[in-house]
Amino acid sequence: MQVYQSKYLTLEVIPEQKFMQVSWSPATAQMTDEIFKAELTRYAEVAEQYRPEKCLIDTSVFGMTIVPETQEWVQANIHSRSLKAGIKKFAYIVSQDIFAQLSIEQTMEESGFVFTTQYFDNQQQAMDWLMAESEVRK
């Protein structure tokens, strides 16, 4: 069920599957750091409310390059909330914008938090991996 939608971001959850989908829109190419932070704060609030274990993040049309200062903000303010919400696995559908994709990967890899994360170029592969129960750390 869809629980949030803006010009930049759509959040959907399937509570019984402990699943959340985060979909970024093409409008992210014009998104500011402040808007990005506000949207991620909304994501964290929804994650805390529904407590998903698995999260699919569709960045296939994500157009913003996340600058190092904003990456640090995400690591300090969002990843800890994701962990506390119970998220264990992240599947990313990769951005076609190489700079945006590299900044997304840097934000995840340098976080210091333990998430099982994989990157995919299609949604079906991402869902198959994400829903494989043996991959979820208990």
DSSP file (Angstrom, degrees, kcal/mol; ACC not computed):
  #  RESIDUE AA STRUCTURE BP1 BP2  ACC     N-H-->O    O-->H-N    N-H-->O    O-->H-N    TCO  KAPPA ALPHA  PHI   PSI    X-CA   Y-CA   Z-CA
    1    1 A M              0   0    0      0, 0.0    12,-2.5     0, 0.0     2,-0.4   0.000 360.0 360.0 360.0 141.7    0.0    0.0    0.0
    2    2 A Q  E     +A   12   0A   0     10,-0.2    10,-0.3     1,-0.1     3,-0.1  -0.628 360.0 170.6 -78.1 128.0    1.2    3.5   -0.8
    3    3 A V  E     +     0   0A   0      8,-2.8     2,-0.3    -2,-0.4     9,-0.2   0.533  64.0  16.6-115.0 -11.3    1.8    5.5    2.4
    4    4 A Y  E     +A   11   0A   0      7,-1.4     7,-2.7     2,-0.0    -1,-0.3  -0.958  56.2 175.3-161.0 141.2    3.6    8.6    1.0
    5    5 A Q  E     +A   10   0A   0     -2,-0.3     2,-0.2     5,-0.2     5,-0.2  -0.963   8.7 157.2-150.3 135.8    4.0   10.3   -2.4
    6    6 A S        -     0   0    0      3,-2.6    -2,-0.0    -2,-0.3    33,-0.0  -0.758  60.6 -83.3-135.7-174.9    5.6   13.6   -3.4
    7    7 A K  S    S+     0   0    0     -2,-0.2    20,-0.4     1,-0.2    21,-0.1   0.776 129.3  29.0 -61.1 -26.8    7.1   15.0   -6.6
    8    8 A Y  S    S+     0   0    0      1,-0.2    17,-2.3    19,-0.1     2,-0.4   0.697 120.7  35.8-107.6 -26.1   10.4   13.2   -5.7
    9    9 A L  E     - B   0  24A   0     15,-0.2    -3,-2.6    18,-0.1     2,-0.4  -0.985  46.6-167.2-144.8 139.7    9.5   10.1   -3.7
   10   10 A T  E     -AB   5  23A   0     13,-2.0    13,-2.6    -2,-0.4     2,-0.5  -0.998  12.9-163.5-124.8 133.0    6.9    7.3   -3.4
   11   11 A L  E     +AB   4  22A   0     -7,-2.7    -8,-2.8    -2,-0.4    -7,-1.4  -0.970  10.7 176.4-118.7 127.6    6.9    5.0   -0.4
   12   12 A E  E     -AB   2  21A   0      9,-2.5     9,-3.1    -2,-0.5     2,-0.3  -0.962   6.2-167.8-128.0 146.2    5.0    1.7   -0.4
   13   13 A V  E     - B   0  20A   0    -12,-2.5     7,-0.2    -2,-0.4     3,-0.1  -0.971  20.6-164.1-132.9 149.8    4.8   -1.0    2.3
   14   14 A I  E >>> - B   0  19A   0      5,-2.6     5,-1.6    -2,-0.3     3,-1.5  -0.833  17.1-170.8-125.3  90.3    3.5   -4.5    2.5
   15   15 A P  G >45S+     0   0    0      0, 0.0     3,-1.4     0, 0.0    -1,-0.1   0.851  80.0  56.4 -54.7 -41.8    3.4   -5.0    6.3
   16   16 A E  G 345S+     0   0    0      1,-0.3    -3,-0.0     2,-0.1    -2,-0.0   0.731 113.4  41.7 -67.0 -20.0    2.7   -8.7    6.3
   17   17 A Q  G <45S-     0   0    0     -3,-1.5    -1,-0.3     2,-0.1    36,-0.2   0.361 108.1-124.8-101.7   2.6    5.9   -9.3    4.2
   18   18 A K  T <<5 +     0   0    0     -3,-1.4    36,-2.3    -4,-0.5    35,-2.0   0.924  64.7 143.9  51.4  48.8    7.9   -6.8    6.2
   19   19 A F  E   < -Bc  14  54A   0     -5,-1.6    -5,-2.6    33,-0.2     2,-0.4  -0.922  33.4-175.7-125.3 141.5    8.7   -5.1    2.9
   20   20 A M  E     -Bc  13  55A   0     34,-1.9    36,-2.6    -2,-0.4     2,-0.5  -0.999   9.2-157.1-135.3 138.8    9.1   -1.4    1.9
   21   21 A Q  E     -Bc  12  56A   0     -9,-3.1    -9,-2.5    -2,-0.4     2,-0.5  -0.974   3.6-167.0-118.4 131.2    9.6    0.0   -1.5
   22   22 A V  E     -Bc  11  57A   0     34,-3.3    36,-3.5    -2,-0.5     2,-0.5  -0.972   8.4-173.3-115.2 119.9   11.2    3.4   -2.0
   23   23 A S  E     -Bc  10  58A   0    -13,-2.6   -13,-2.0    -2,-0.5     2,-0.3  -0.960   8.2-157.2-122.7 118.9   10.9    4.9   -5.6
   24   24 A W  E     -B    9   0A   0     34,-2.3    37,-0.4    -2,-0.5   -15,-0.2  -0.689  15.4-138.1 -90.9 146.2   12.6    8.1   -6.6
   25   25 A S    >   -     0   0    0    -17,-2.3     3,-1.8    -2,-0.3    38,-0.4  -0.524  26.1-104.6-100.4 167.4   11.3   10.1   -9.5
   26   26 A P  G >  S+     0   0    0      0, 0.0     3,-1.9     0, 0.0     4,-0.2   0.736 111.9  78.1 -61.1 -21.5   13.0   11.8  -12.4
   27   27 A A  G >   +     0   0    0    -20,-0.4     3,-2.1     1,-0.3     4,-0.2   0.665  70.0  85.3 -63.0 -13.9   12.3   15.1  -10.6
   28   28 A T  G X  S+     0   0    0     -3,-1.8     3,-1.3     1,-0.3    -1,-0.3   0.715  70.9  75.9 -61.2 -18.5   15.3   14.3   -8.3
   29   29 A A  G <  S+     0   0    0     -3,-1.9    -1,-0.3     1,-0.3    -2,-0.2   0.784 103.9  37.2 -62.3 -25.2   17.5   15.9  -11.0
   30   30 A Q  G <  S+     0   0    0     -3,-2.1    -1,-0.3    -4,-0.2    -2,-0.2   0.280  91.9 123.6-106.6   8.8   16.3   19.2   -9.7
   31   31 A M    <   -     0   0    0     -3,-1.3     2,-0.2    -4,-0.2    -3,-0.0  -0.466  52.6-139.5 -75.7 139.3   16.1   18.3   -6.0
   32   32 A T     >  -     0   0    0     -2,-0.2     4,-2.5     1,-0.1     5,-0.2  -0.484  25.9-108.4 -88.9 166.2   18.1   20.3   -3.5
   33   33 A D  H  > S+     0   0    0      1,-0.2     4,-2.6     2,-0.2     5,-0.2   0.891 120.4  53.8 -59.0 -39.7   20.0   18.9   -0.5
   34   34 A E  H  > S+     0   0    0      2,-0.2     4,-2.1     1,-0.2    -1,-0.2   0.910 110.2  45.3 -64.3 -42.9   17.4   20.3    1.8
   35   35 A I  H  > S+     0   0    0      2,-0.2     4,-2.7     1,-0.2     5,-0.2   0.918 111.7  53.2 -66.2 -42.6   14.6   18.5    0.0
   36   36 A F  H  X S+     0   0    0     -4,-2.5     4,-2.4     1,-0.2    -2,-0.2   0.923 110.0  47.9 -57.3 -45.8   16.6   15.3   -0.2
   37   37 A K  H  X S+     0   0    0     -4,-2.6     4,-2.0     1,-0.2    -1,-0.2   0.904 111.6  50.0 -62.9 -41.6   17.1   15.4    3.6
   38   38 A A  H  X S+     0   0    0     -4,-2.1     4,-1.9     2,-0.2    -2,-0.2   0.902 111.3  48.9 -64.0 -41.1   13.4   16.1    4.1
   39   39 A E  H  X S+     0   0    0     -4,-2.7     4,-2.2     1,-0.2    -2,-0.2   0.900 111.6  48.6 -66.6 -40.6   12.4   13.2    1.9
   40   40 A L  H  X S+     0   0    0     -4,-2.4     4,-2.5     2,-0.2    -1,-0.2   0.845 107.7  55.4 -68.7 -31.8   14.8   10.8    3.6
   41   41 A T  H  X S+     0   0    0     -4,-2.0     4,-2.1     2,-0.2    -1,-0.2   0.908 107.7  49.3 -64.2 -40.8   13.4   11.9    7.0
   42   42 A R  H  X S+     0   0    0     -4,-1.9     4,-2.3     2,-0.2    -2,-0.2   0.922 109.4  52.4 -62.2 -44.2    9.9   11.0    5.8
   43   43 A Y  H  X S+     0   0    0     -4,-2.2     4,-2.7     1,-0.2    -2,-0.2   0.932 109.2  49.7 -54.7 -47.5   11.4    7.6    4.6
   44   44 A A  H  X S+     0   0    0     -4,-2.5     4,-2.5     1,-0.2    -1,-0.2   0.886 109.1  52.0 -62.7 -39.4   12.8    7.1    8.1
   45   45 A E  H  X S+     0   0    0     -4,-2.1     4,-1.8     2,-0.2    -1,-0.2   0.914 111.5  46.3 -62.7 -43.2    9.5    7.9    9.8
   46   46 A V  H  X S+     0   0    0     -4,-2.3     4,-2.7     2,-0.2     5,-0.3   0.910 111.8  51.4 -66.4 -41.9    7.7    5.4    7.6
   47   47 A A  H  X S+     0   0    0     -4,-2.7     4,-2.6     1,-0.2    -2,-0.2   0.914 110.4  49.1 -61.1 -42.3   10.3    2.7    8.3
   48   48 A E  H  < S+     0   0    0     -4,-2.5    -1,-0.2    -5,-0.2    -2,-0.2   0.854 113.5  47.4 -65.8 -33.8   10.0    3.3   12.0
   49   49 A Q  H  < S+     0   0    0     -4,-1.8    -2,-0.2    -5,-0.2    -1,-0.2   0.922 125.1  27.1 -72.4 -44.4    6.2    3.0   11.8
   50   50 A Y  H  < S-     0   0    0     -4,-2.7    -2,-0.2    -5,-0.1    -3,-0.2   0.646  88.7-147.6 -98.3 -17.1    6.1   -0.1    9.7
   51   51 A R     <  -     0   0    0     -4,-2.6    -3,-0.1    -5,-0.3    -4,-0.1   0.905  22.1-171.8  53.1  55.3    9.4   -1.8   10.7
   52   52 A P        -     0   0    0      0, 0.0   -33,-0.2     0, 0.0    -1,-0.1  -0.427  22.4-158.2 -73.4 152.6   10.2   -3.6    7.4
   53   53 A E  S    S+     0   0    0    -35,-2.0    35,-3.0    34,-0.2    36,-2.1   0.672  80.1  48.6 -95.9 -24.2   13.1   -6.0    7.3
   54   54 A K  E     -cd  19  89A   0    -36,-2.3   -34,-1.9    34,-0.2     2,-0.4  -0.947  65.5-172.4-124.0 137.2   13.6   -5.7    3.5
   55   55 A C  E     -cd  20  90A   0     34,-2.1    36,-2.5    -2,-0.4     2,-0.6  -0.979  10.1-161.2-136.4 123.3   13.7   -2.5    1.5
   56   56 A L  E     -cd  21  91A   0    -36,-2.6   -34,-3.3    -2,-0.4     2,-0.6  -0.902  11.5-166.4 -99.8 123.2   13.8   -2.1   -2.3
   57   57 A I  E     -cd  22  92A   0     34,-3.1    36,-2.5    -2,-0.6     2,-1.0  -0.935   6.5-156.5-116.8 112.0   15.1    1.3   -3.4
   58   58 A D  E     +cd  23  93A   0    -36,-3.5   -34,-2.3    -2,-0.6     3,-0.2  -0.761  28.7 155.8 -91.4 103.2   14.4    2.2   -7.0
   59   59 A T    >   +     0   0    0     34,-2.0     3,-1.5    -2,-1.0    37,-0.2   0.078  32.3 120.8-109.2  20.6   17.0    4.7   -8.0
   60   60 A S  T 3  S+     0   0    0      1,-0.3    36,-1.3    35,-0.2    -1,-0.1   0.782  88.9  26.6 -60.8 -27.8   16.8    3.9  -11.7
   61   61 A V  T 3  S+     0   0    0    -37,-0.4    -1,-0.3    -3,-0.2     2,-0.2   0.181  87.5 135.4-117.9  16.1   15.8    7.5  -12.6
   62   62 A F    <   +     0   0    0     -3,-1.5    35,-0.5     1,-0.1    38,-0.1  -0.487  27.3 178.9 -65.7 128.3   17.5    9.2   -9.6
   63   63 A G        +     0   0    0    -38,-0.4     2,-0.4    -2,-0.2    -1,-0.1   0.379  40.8  99.4-118.6   4.2   19.2   12.2  -11.0
   64   64 A M        -     0   0    0     36,-0.1     2,-0.6    35,-0.0   -35,-0.1  -0.772  62.1-139.6 -96.9 135.5   20.9   14.0   -8.0
   65   65 A T        -     0   0    0     -2,-0.4     2,-0.7   -36,-0.1    35,-0.2  -0.838  21.9-135.5 -88.7 123.9   24.5   13.6   -7.1
   66   66 A I        -     0   0    0     -2,-0.6    41,-0.1    34,-0.3     5,-0.0  -0.709  19.9-138.9 -84.8 113.3   24.7   13.3   -3.4
   67   67 A V    >>  -     0   0    0     -2,-0.7     4,-2.4     1,-0.1     3,-0.7  -0.300  24.1-105.1 -70.8 156.4   27.6   15.5   -2.2
   68   68 A P  H 3> S+     0   0    0      0, 0.0     4,-2.3     0, 0.0     5,-0.2   0.842 119.6  54.0 -52.9 -39.3   30.0   14.2    0.5
   69   69 A E  H 3> S+     0   0    0      1,-0.2     4,-1.7     2,-0.2     5,-0.1   0.897 111.6  45.0 -63.9 -38.6   28.5   16.5    3.2
   70   70 A T  H <> S+     0   0    0     -3,-0.7     4,-2.6     2,-0.2    -1,-0.2   0.859 109.1  56.2 -73.4 -35.2   25.0   15.2    2.5
   71   71 A Q  H  X S+     0   0    0     -4,-2.4     4,-2.5     1,-0.2    -2,-0.2   0.927 108.1  48.9 -58.5 -43.6   26.3   11.6    2.4
   72   72 A E  H  X S+     0   0    0     -4,-2.3     4,-2.4     2,-0.2    -2,-0.2   0.890 109.3  52.2 -63.4 -39.6   27.7   12.2    5.9
   73   73 A W  H  X S+     0   0    0     -4,-1.7     4,-2.8     2,-0.2     5,-0.4   0.929 109.9  48.8 -61.8 -44.9   24.3   13.5    7.0
   74   74 A V  H  X>S+     0   0    0     -4,-2.6     4,-2.6     1,-0.2     5,-2.0   0.933 112.0  49.0 -59.6 -46.4   22.6   10.4    5.6
   75   75 A Q  H  <5S+     0   0    0     -4,-2.5     5,-0.5     1,-0.2    -1,-0.2   0.892 118.3  39.6 -61.1 -40.7   25.0    8.2    7.4
   76   76 A A  H  <5S+     0   0    0     -4,-2.4    -2,-0.2    -5,-0.2    -1,-0.2   0.821 130.1  24.8 -78.8 -32.1   24.6   10.1   10.7
   77   77 A N  H  <5S+     0   0    0     -4,-2.8    -3,-0.2    -5,-0.2    -2,-0.2   0.679 128.3  29.6-111.9 -21.5   20.9   10.7   10.6
   78   78 A I  T  X5S+     0   0    0     -4,-2.6     4,-2.3    -5,-0.4    -3,-0.2   0.808 109.5  56.7-111.4 -43.5   19.2    8.1    8.4
   79   79 A H  H  ><S+     0   0    0     -5,-2.0     4,-2.4     1,-0.2     5,-0.2   0.891 106.9  51.7 -62.2 -38.5   21.1    4.8    8.5
   80   80 A S  H  > S+     0   0    0     -5,-0.5     4,-2.4     1,-0.2    -1,-0.2   0.890 110.7  48.9 -64.3 -36.9   20.9    4.6   12.3
   81   81 A R  H  > S+     0   0    0      2,-0.2     4,-1.9     1,-0.2    -2,-0.2   0.867 109.5  52.4 -69.5 -36.2   17.1    5.0   12.1
   82   82 A S  H  X>S+     0   0    0     -4,-2.3     5,-2.1     2,-0.2     4,-0.6   0.922 111.0  47.6 -62.6 -43.8   16.9    2.3    9.4
   83   83 A L  H ><5S+     0   0    0     -4,-2.4     3,-1.2     1,-0.2    -2,-0.2   0.930 112.1  48.3 -63.6 -46.4   18.8   -0.1   11.6
   84   84 A K  H 3<5S+     0   0    0     -4,-2.4    -1,-0.2     1,-0.3    -2,-0.2   0.818 105.8  59.1 -64.2 -30.5   16.6    0.7   14.6
   85   85 A A  H 3<5S-     0   0    0     -4,-1.9    -1,-0.3    -5,-0.2    -2,-0.2   0.663 121.5-108.6 -72.8 -15.3   13.5    0.2   12.4
   86   86 A G  T <<5 +     0   0    0     -3,-1.2     2,-0.3    -4,-0.6    -3,-0.2   0.525  61.3 156.5 103.2   7.0   14.7   -3.3   11.7
   87   87 A I      < +     0   0    0     -5,-2.1    -1,-0.3     1,-0.2   -34,-0.2  -0.510   6.3 164.4 -70.6 130.2   15.8   -3.1    8.1
   88   88 A K        +     0   0    0    -35,-3.0    28,-2.7    -2,-0.3     2,-0.4   0.673  58.1  44.3-114.2 -31.0   18.4   -5.8    7.3
   89   89 A K  E     -de  54 116A   0    -36,-2.1   -34,-2.1    26,-0.2     2,-0.4  -0.964  55.1-171.5-126.9 134.8   18.5   -6.0    3.5
   90   90 A F  E     -de  55 117A   0     26,-2.9    28,-1.9    -2,-0.4     2,-0.5  -0.992   2.0-170.8-121.0 128.0   18.6   -3.3    0.9
   91   91 A A  E     -de  56 118A   0    -36,-2.5   -34,-3.1    -2,-0.4     2,-0.5  -0.984  11.7-161.7-114.5 124.1   18.2   -4.0   -2.8
   92   92 A Y  E     -de  57 119A   0     26,-2.6    28,-3.2    -2,-0.5     2,-0.7  -0.892  15.6-148.2-107.5 132.9   18.9   -1.0   -5.1
   93   93 A I  E     -de  58 120A   0    -36,-2.5   -34,-2.0    -2,-0.5    28,-0.2  -0.913  42.7-116.5 -93.1 118.4   17.8   -0.7   -8.7
   94   94 A V        -     0   0    0     26,-3.0     2,-0.2    -2,-0.7     7,-0.0  -0.123  18.2-114.1 -70.1 150.9   20.7    1.3  -10.1
   95   95 A S        -     0   0    0      2,-0.2   -35,-0.2     1,-0.1   -34,-0.2  -0.481   9.1-139.6 -76.4 146.5   20.6    4.8  -11.5
   96   96 A Q  S    S+     0   0    0    -36,-1.3     2,-0.8   -37,-0.2    -1,-0.1   0.665  88.7  85.9 -77.2 -17.6   21.4    5.3  -15.2
   97   97 A D  S  > S-     0   0    0    -35,-0.5     4,-2.7     1,-0.2     5,-0.2  -0.776  71.4-156.7 -85.8 110.6   23.3    8.5  -14.0
   98   98 A I  H  > S+     0   0    0     -2,-0.8     4,-2.5     1,-0.2     5,-0.2   0.847  90.6  50.1 -61.0 -37.2   26.8    7.2  -13.2
   99   99 A F  H  > S+     0   0    0      2,-0.2     4,-1.9     1,-0.2   -33,-0.2   0.909 112.3  47.0 -69.9 -41.0   27.6   10.1  -10.8
  100  100 A A  H  > S+     0   0    0      2,-0.2     4,-2.0     1,-0.2   -34,-0.3   0.925 113.2  50.1 -62.6 -44.2   24.3    9.7   -9.0
  101  101 A Q  H  X S+     0   0    0     -4,-2.7     4,-2.6     1,-0.2    -2,-0.2   0.921 109.7  49.3 -63.1 -45.3   24.9    5.9   -8.7
  102  102 A L  H  X S+     0   0    0     -4,-2.5     4,-2.5     1,-0.2    -1,-0.2   0.892 110.8  50.4 -61.5 -38.9   28.4    6.3   -7.4
  103  103 A S  H  X S+     0   0    0     -4,-1.9     4,-2.0     2,-0.2    -1,-0.2   0.867 109.9  50.9 -68.8 -34.4   27.2    8.8   -4.8
  104  104 A I  H  X S+     0   0    0     -4,-2.0     4,-1.9     2,-0.2    -2,-0.2   0.944 111.8  46.9 -64.5 -48.1   24.5    6.3   -3.7
  105  105 A E  H  X S+     0   0    0     -4,-2.6     4,-3.1     1,-0.2     5,-0.3   0.904 111.3  51.2 -62.5 -41.8   27.0    3.5   -3.4
  106  106 A Q  H  X S+     0   0    0     -4,-2.5     4,-2.0     1,-0.2    -1,-0.2   0.908 107.3  54.2 -60.9 -41.2   29.4    5.7   -1.4
  107  107 A T  H  < S+     0   0    0     -4,-2.0    -1,-0.2     1,-0.2    -2,-0.2   0.896 116.0  38.2 -61.5 -40.3   26.6    6.7    1.0
  108  108 A M  H >< S+     0   0    0     -4,-1.9     3,-1.2     1,-0.1     5,-0.3   0.926 117.0  48.4 -75.4 -45.8   25.8    3.0    1.7
  109  109 A E  H 3< S+     0   0    0     -4,-3.1     3,-0.4     1,-0.3    -2,-0.2   0.777 113.3  45.6 -71.8 -27.2   29.3    1.6    1.8
  110  110 A E  T 3< S+     0   0    0     -4,-2.0    -1,-0.3    -5,-0.3    -2,-0.1   0.236  84.5  98.8 -98.7  14.4   30.9    4.2    4.0
  111  111 A S  S <  S-     0   0    0     -3,-1.2    -1,-0.2     2,-0.2    -2,-0.1   0.802  78.4-138.0 -74.2 -28.4   28.0    4.2    6.6
  112  112 A G        +     0   0    0     -3,-0.4     2,-0.3     1,-0.3    -1,-0.1   0.396  66.0 117.9  83.2  -5.0   29.7    1.9    9.1
  113  113 A F  S    S-     0   0    0     -5,-0.3     2,-1.0     1,-0.0    -1,-0.3  -0.677  70.3-118.5 -96.4 152.7   26.3    0.1    9.6
  114  114 A V        +     0   0    0     -2,-0.3     2,-0.4    -3,-0.1    -1,-0.0  -0.768  49.9 148.5 -96.4  98.8   25.8   -3.5    8.8
  115  115 A F        -     0   0    0     -2,-1.0     2,-0.7    -7,-0.1   -26,-0.2  -0.974  49.2-124.6-122.9 142.6   23.2   -3.9    6.1
  116  116 A T  E     +e   89   0A   0    -28,-2.7   -26,-2.9    -2,-0.4     2,-0.4  -0.808  44.3 178.6 -83.5 117.1   23.1   -6.6    3.5
  117  117 A T  E     +e   90   0A   0     -2,-0.7     2,-0.3   -28,-0.2   -26,-0.2  -0.972  15.8 174.0-130.8 135.2   23.1   -4.6    0.3
  118  118 A Q  E     -e   91   0A   0    -28,-1.9   -26,-2.6    -2,-0.4     2,-0.4  -0.964  20.5-139.5-135.4 154.9   23.0   -5.5   -3.4
  119  119 A Y  E     +e   92   0A   0     -2,-0.3     2,-0.3   -28,-0.2   -26,-0.2  -0.943  23.2 178.6-117.8 136.9   22.7   -3.5   -6.6
  120  120 A F  E     -e   93   0A   0    -28,-3.2   -26,-3.0    -2,-0.4     3,-0.1  -0.896  32.3-144.8-134.2 159.4   20.6   -4.7   -9.6
  121  121 A D  S    S+     0   0    0     -2,-0.3     2,-0.3   -28,-0.2   -28,-0.1   0.373  87.0  44.2-107.7   4.4   19.7   -3.3  -13.0
  122  122 A N  S  > S-     0   0    0      1,-0.1     4,-1.7     0, 0.0    -1,-0.1  -0.998  74.3-130.2-146.5 151.4   16.2   -4.8  -13.0
  123  123 A Q  H  > S+     0   0    0     -2,-0.3     4,-2.8     1,-0.2     5,-0.2   0.845 102.7  57.6 -67.0 -37.0   13.4   -5.0  -10.5
  124  124 A Q  H  > S+     0   0    0      1,-0.2     4,-2.7     2,-0.2    -1,-0.2   0.928 108.2  46.3 -63.9 -44.4   12.7   -8.8  -10.8
  125  125 A Q  H  > S+     0   0    0      1,-0.2     4,-2.3     2,-0.2     5,-0.2   0.912 113.2  50.8 -61.8 -41.6   16.2   -9.7   -9.9
  126  126 A A  H  X S+     0   0    0     -4,-1.7     4,-2.6     1,-0.2    -2,-0.2   0.926 112.4  45.7 -62.0 -45.4   16.2   -7.3   -7.0
  127  127 A M  H  X S+     0   0    0     -4,-2.8     4,-2.6     2,-0.2    -2,-0.2   0.908 110.8  53.0 -65.3 -42.6   12.9   -8.7   -5.7
  128  128 A D  H  X S+     0   0    0     -4,-2.7     4,-0.6    -5,-0.2    -2,-0.2   0.935 114.8  41.6 -58.3 -46.8   14.0  -12.3   -6.0
  129  129 A W  H >< S+     0   0    0     -4,-2.3     3,-0.9     1,-0.2    -2,-0.2   0.923 114.9  51.0 -66.1 -44.3   17.2  -11.6   -4.0
  130  130 A L  H 3< S+     0   0    0     -4,-2.6    -2,-0.2     1,-0.2    -1,-0.2   0.869 110.8  47.3 -63.5 -38.6   15.4   -9.5   -1.5
  131  131 A M  H 3< S+     0   0    0     -4,-2.6     2,-0.9    -5,-0.2    -1,-0.2   0.518  79.5 111.7 -85.6  -4.7   12.6  -12.0   -0.8
  132  132 A A    X<  -     0   0    0     -3,-0.9     3,-1.7    -4,-0.6     4,-0.4  -0.595  57.8-157.3 -70.3 107.1   15.1  -14.9   -0.4
  133  133 A E  G >  S+     0   0    0     -2,-0.9     3,-1.3     1,-0.3    -1,-0.2   0.800  84.5  66.0 -60.4 -32.4   14.6  -15.6    3.3
  134  134 A S  G 3  S+     0   0    0      1,-0.3    -1,-0.3    -3,-0.1    -2,-0.1   0.738  96.1  58.9 -64.7 -19.7   18.0  -17.3    3.8
  135  135 A E  G <  S+     0   0    0     -3,-1.7     2,-0.4    -6,-0.2    -1,-0.3   0.699  83.0  95.9 -81.3 -19.4   19.7  -14.1    3.0
  136  136 A V  S <  S-     0   0    0     -3,-1.3     2,-0.3    -4,-0.4   -47,-0.1  -0.588  75.9-130.8 -78.1 125.4   18.1  -12.1    5.8
  137  137 A R              0   0    0     -2,-0.4    -2,-0.1     1,-0.1    -1,-0.1  -0.567 360.0 360.0 -74.1 134.3   20.3  -12.0    8.9
  138  138 A K              0   0    0     -2,-0.3    -1,-0.1   -50,-0.0    -2,-0.0   0.430 360.0 360.0 -91.9 360.0   18.5  -13.0   12.1
